[in-house]
Amino acid sequence: MLNYFKESYNELVNKVTWPTFPQLQNSTIVVMVASVIFAVVVLAMDLTFENMMAFIYKTLGNLGR
């Protein structure tokens, strides 16, 4: 078990390529922008579905009168 932790530490320190700080910042910005776009798309779909259902219920409600 101790050997496993030593090898894991060695791999993380010596073999893993870590991003530079500017690369990390750029990746963070890309993720934030993508998240906002995704949230706006989901909001648009939600509002569209809500309005469609309200129209359908209103139309079906008027048919019974």
Buried (B, 14 or more C-beta within 10 A) or exposed (E): EEEEEEEEEEEEEEEEEEEEEEEEEEEEEEEEEEEEEEEEEEEEEEEEEEEEEEEEEEEEEEEEE
